[in-house]
Every structure is written in structure tokens, then in C-alpha cells.
């Protein structure tokens, strides 16, 4: 998948990250899992800035959709 994909719970904790998300964030997927996105995910679409290791920033489109993961939304 070319798009970065994350499963994030309502308090902003990342439960899953695909390899493309790891490339966007400049980190391995397993480093992202369990970390905090930085804000709760609310709404459907917005632009956010990602600060990568070393301080570089990129702007990406964040699209949110409700889903279930192990029985939790």
C-alpha cells in the first residue's frame, strides 16, 4: 500500500502502522505502535505536520474513518 495507514484509538495511541506510515514518520512501524499521535483523531479529513527525526517537517493529509479493532472502536 502506497498510503501510510495507522489504526489509532480515540485518545491518540497508535495500535498499528503499515510500512508506508513508517516511511512518512521516518521511523520503523514497531516504533510507532504504542506511541501517541500527538492529538486525538477527530473528524474526517485535515492536514497535519509530521516532525521527523532530525527536525524536518512534512505536511500530509489525514483522513479518519471509524473502524473496529479487537472489539474496540
Buried (B, 14 or more C-beta within 10 A) or exposed (E): EEEBBBBBBEEBBBBEBBEBBBBBBBBEBEBBBEEEBEEEBEEEEEEEEBEEEEEEEEEBEBEEEEEEEEEEE
